[in-house]
Amino acid sequence: MKRSDFIKVIAKKTRLSQRLTEEVVSTIFDEIKNQLKRDEKIVVWGFGTFFTKTVDKKKGIHPITKQEIIHKPHRVVRFIPSRKFRKEIK
């Protein structure tokens, strides 16, 4: 599902205009990004938890040249679904 499809579905269910729905969805996504940039955990009850994790540097091998490369430490976003969400998906 693309972002535009997501907005259309929400607009239809809530009977709001697509423009207003797009603003709301954009605001929610922007706030999630801002919180994650500040290393804050986001808990959405009944859905799950978003958080960032730092991955340490590690060695790797370039698949073509077979040379050893070092991957720099970096942050990644993780998501853990809630128990309720996991049960509904199964």
Summary of the structure (lengths in Angstrom):
residues: 90
radius of gyration: 18.7
end to end distance: 19.8
largest distance: 56.9
contacts: 182
relative contact order: 0.12
helix: 43%
strand: 30%
